[in-house]
């Protein structure tokens, strides 16, 4: 199976490395210094995986003509550039592991709705200063027909990914899974950026666990207004957090903090990794999207709104991007 992966950050490197090690035909699209480094040093994974493997690296997607599976692994703010470059591709299926829930509509506009699959990545890692990708979590990689259903092509892709060593599964209700993950991600992104500590630390503190709970419950209310059911998707029982009391939600998050301290103490939310590296933060396509949709549906999201405003300023300070809240 021929895979083309756009984006050589942590997730793109982890996917490309595992698939290449398993003998699949993999092309990884990287840029600038990252591309040069990978061409010279191959893909190196550490942490939960430990190997070095060669992989075909290209800097411009225009050099690629076909793919059985196209995987987009870039940040939400880079999606516009990707869409401008992939229209020429002859692809069988395309999926995105990025944060946010706009990706399907965006990809369908360029490549065709029938080619777009849903996907939610519950595996994670981070790029180390030396260029390796450290795998910090290998929980689940969910794939399904969008917005729901399964197919032979999904079964085939999942089988290949499982054989490559990534915990992957066919999910018939992928829209619910994606929104459940998005709900959890939004709730953890803000305290990660604002506290700058590992995930287990802010989940283990009453004040930040409360902030997480409030943000998740706000996003869950939006999902409910949109008619999208949430699920208790490991590692977070999002539906339970949304349905019960705030106190019960906080207690659940505190328990998760203790579990992550034991099993994944090095885990850091991707936005915190970006902050530390001086990169742009995924604000507009995530928190900003919640605010826009919530306004359309008449859903109150005060915790998300406050964190959006604060993180927008942090993003401006780091990158020089305009500190303008566009989702007000």
C-alpha positions in Angstrom: 0.0 0.0 0.0 1.4 3.4 -1.0 1.2 6.0 1.8 2.0 9.7 1.4 2.2 11.6 4.6 2.2 15.4 4.6 3.9 16.8 7.7 7.1 15.6 9.4 6.3 16.7 13.0 5.8 14.2 15.8 2.7 12.4 14.5 3.9 12.4 10.8 7.3 11.0 11.8 5.8 8.3 14.1 3.4 7.1 11.4 6.0 7.2 8.6 8.6 5.5 10.7 6.3 2.6 11.7 4.9 2.1 8.2 8.4 2.2 6.6 9.7 -0.3 9.2 6.8 -2.6 8.2 7.9 -2.5 4.6 5.2 -0.2 3.2 5.8 2.3 0.4 6.0 5.5 2.3 6.7 9.1 1.2 7.0 11.7 3.8 6.6 15.4 2.8 8.9 17.6 4.9 10.2 21.1 4.6 13.4 23.0 4.9 15.9 22.0 7.6 13.6 19.2 8.7 13.7 17.6 5.3 17.4 18.0 5.0 17.9 16.4 8.4 15.7 13.4 7.7 17.4 12.8 4.3 20.7 12.6 6.0 19.8 10.8 9.2 16.6 8.8 8.4 13.7 8.6 10.8 14.6 8.1 14.4 12.0 7.1 17.1 12.6 6.8 20.8 10.4 6.3 23.9 7.7 3.7 23.4 9.4 2.8 20.1 13.1 2.7 19.5 14.5 2.4 16.0 16.0 4.2 13.0 14.6 3.6 9.5 15.2 5.2 6.0 12.2 6.7 4.3 11.6 8.6 1.1 11.6 12.3 1.8 10.3 15.0 -0.6 10.0 18.7 0.0 7.3 19.5 -2.5 4.1 17.5 -2.9 4.0 18.4 -6.6 6.6 15.7 -7.1 4.1 13.1 -5.9 1.4 12.0 -8.3 -0.5 9.1 -6.7 -1.2 7.6 -3.3 -3.4 4.8 -2.0 -3.6 6.7 1.3 -2.9 10.3 1.8 -2.4 11.3 5.5 -2.4 15.0 6.5 -0.4 15.6 9.7 0.1 19.3 9.7 -1.2 22.0 12.1 -4.6 23.5 11.4 -3.1 26.8 10.4 -1.1 25.1 7.7 -4.1 23.4 6.1 -4.7 26.2 3.6 -1.3 25.6 2.1 -1.8 21.9 1.9 -5.1 22.3 0.1 -3.5 24.5 -2.5 -0.9 21.8 -3.2 -2.8 18.5 -3.3 -5.4 19.1 -6.0 -3.3 17.3 -8.6 -3.0 14.1 -6.6 -4.7 10.8 -7.6 -5.6 9.4 -4.2 -7.7 6.5 -3.1 -8.4 7.7 0.4 -7.4 10.7 2.5 -7.5 11.3 6.2 -6.1 13.8 8.7 -4.7 13.3 12.1 -4.7 17.1 12.9 -6.6 18.7 15.8 -9.9 20.3 15.0 -13.0 19.2 13.2 -13.0 21.3 10.0 -10.6 19.0 8.1 -13.2 16.8 6.4 -15.0 19.7 4.8 -11.7 21.2 3.7 -10.3 18.0 2.2 -13.6 17.1 0.5 -13.6 20.5 -1.3 -10.3 19.7 -3.0 -10.2 15.9 -3.3 -13.8 14.9 -3.3 -16.1 13.9 -0.5 -16.0 10.2 -1.4 -12.3 10.0 -0.7 -12.3 11.5 2.8 -12.2 9.2 5.8 -12.6 10.2 9.4 -9.7 9.7 11.8 -8.8 10.4 15.4 -5.3 9.9 16.8 -5.0 8.9 20.4 -1.3 8.3 20.0 1.2 11.1 20.6 4.8 12.1 20.8 7.1 15.1 20.4 10.2 16.1 18.4 13.3 16.2 20.4 16.1 18.8 19.9 18.3 16.2 18.3 15.6 15.5 15.6 14.2 12.2 16.9 10.5 11.7 17.6 9.8 10.5 21.1 6.6 8.3 21.3 4.9 9.1 24.5 1.5 7.4 24.0 0.3 4.6 21.8 -3.4 4.3 22.8 -5.7 4.2 19.8 -5.8 5.3 16.2 -9.4 5.3 15.1 -10.5 5.3 11.4 -13.9 5.1 9.8 -16.0 6.3 6.9 -17.2 9.9 7.4 -19.4 10.7 9.2 -20.2 7.1 10.0 -19.9 3.6 8.7 -17.2 1.1 7.8 -15.9 -0.3 4.5 -13.3 -2.7 3.1 -10.9 0.2 2.4 -11.0 1.2 6.1 -10.5 -2.4 7.1 -7.5 -2.7 4.8 -5.9 0.5 6.0 -6.4 -0.4 9.7 -4.9 -3.8 9.1 -1.7 -2.3 7.6 -1.4 0.2 10.4 -1.9 -2.5 13.1 0.8 -4.7 11.5 3.1 -1.6 11.6 2.9 -1.5 15.4 0.4 1.3 16.0 -2.8 0.4 17.9 -5.4 1.1 15.3 -9.1 0.2 15.0 -12.1 0.4 12.7 -14.7 2.8 14.2 -18.2 3.0 12.7 -19.1 6.2 14.6 -16.1 8.2 13.7 -17.7 11.6 13.9 -18.6 11.0 17.5 -15.1 9.8 18.3 -13.6 12.8 16.6 -15.8 15.2 18.5 -15.1 13.4 21.8 -11.4 13.7 21.2 -11.8 17.4 20.1 -13.8 18.1 23.3 -11.0 16.6 25.4 -8.2 18.3 23.4 -9.8 21.8 23.8 -10.1 21.2 27.5 -6.5 20.3 27.9 -4.9 22.6 25.4 -5.5 25.8 27.4 -4.2 24.8 30.8 -1.2 23.1 29.1 -0.3 26.4 27.4 -1.1 28.6 30.4 0.8 26.5 33.0 3.6 25.1 30.7 3.7 21.8 32.6 3.4 18.2 31.7 -0.2 16.9 31.3 -0.3 14.9 34.5 0.6 17.9 36.5 -2.2 20.2 35.5 -4.7 17.3 35.6 -3.6 16.6 39.2 -4.2 20.1 40.4 -7.7 21.0 41.5 -7.8 24.5 39.9 -6.6 23.4 36.5 -8.6 20.2 36.5 -11.7 22.4 37.2 -10.8 24.6 34.2 -10.4 21.5 32.0 -13.8 20.2 33.2 -15.6 23.5 32.4 -14.1 23.8 28.9 -14.9 20.2 28.1 -18.5 20.6 29.3 -18.9 23.7 27.2 -17.6 22.0 24.0 -19.9 19.0 24.9 -22.9 21.4 25.0 -22.0 22.6 21.5 -21.7 19.1 20.2 -25.2 18.4 21.7 -26.6 21.5 20.0 -25.1 20.2 16.7 -26.7 16.8 17.2 -23.4 15.0 17.6 -23.4 12.4 20.4 -20.2 12.1 22.4 -18.7 8.9 23.8 -16.5 7.7 26.7 -13.4 7.3 24.6 -10.3 6.2 26.3 -8.4 7.8 27.9 -11.1 10.3 28.8 -14.8 9.4 29.5 -16.0 12.6 27.8 -19.7 11.8 27.7 -19.6 11.0 31.4 -17.8 14.3 32.1 -20.4 16.2 30.2 -23.5 14.4 31.7 -22.6 14.4 35.4 -21.9 17.2 37.8 -18.9 19.5 37.6 -17.6 18.0 40.8 -17.7 14.5 39.4 -16.0 15.7 36.2 -13.2 17.2 38.2 -12.7 14.1 40.2 -12.5 12.0 37.0 -9.8 14.4 35.7 -7.8 14.2 38.9 -7.9 10.4 38.7 -6.6 10.6 35.1 -3.8 12.9 36.3 -2.7 10.2 38.8 -2.9 7.6 36.0 -0.8 9.6 33.6 1.8 10.3 36.3 2.2 6.6 36.5 2.0 5.6 32.9 2.9 8.7 30.8 4.7 11.3 33.0 6.5 12.8 30.0 3.4 13.5 28.0 2.9 17.1 27.0 0.0 18.4 24.9 1.1 19.3 21.4 0.3 23.0 21.8 2.7 23.1 24.8 5.4 21.6 22.7 4.8 24.3 20.0 4.9 27.0 22.7 8.3 25.8 24.0 9.6 25.6 20.5 8.4 29.1 19.7 6.0 27.9 17.0 2.5 29.2 16.2 -0.4 27.9 18.4 -3.5 26.3 17.0 -6.0 28.9 18.3 -8.3 29.9 15.4 -9.1 26.5 14.1 -9.8 25.0 17.5 -10.9 27.4 20.3 -11.9 30.0 17.8 -14.0 27.5 15.9 -15.8 26.6 19.1 -16.6 30.2 19.8 -18.0 30.8 16.2 -20.2 27.7 16.2 -21.3 28.3 19.8 -22.5 31.8 18.8 -24.4 30.4 15.8 -26.2 27.8 18.1 -26.7 30.1 21.1 -24.4 28.1 23.4 -22.5 29.8 26.2 -18.8 29.0 26.3 -17.3 31.5 28.8 -14.3 29.4 29.8 -13.4 28.7 26.2 -13.8 32.4 25.3 -11.5 33.5 28.1 -8.8 31.1 27.3 -9.1 31.9 23.6 -8.4 35.6 24.3 -5.4 34.8 26.6 -3.8 32.3 24.2 -4.3 34.6 21.2 -2.1 37.1 23.0 0.5 34.5 23.8 0.5 33.4 20.2 1.0 37.0 19.1 3.9 37.5 21.5 5.7 34.4 20.3 5.2 34.7 16.6 4.4 38.3 15.8 1.0 37.2 14.3 -1.7 39.8 14.8 -3.3 39.6 18.3 -6.8 40.0 16.9 -9.5 37.8 18.2 -11.5 37.1 15.1 -14.1 34.8 16.7 -15.9 37.3 18.9 
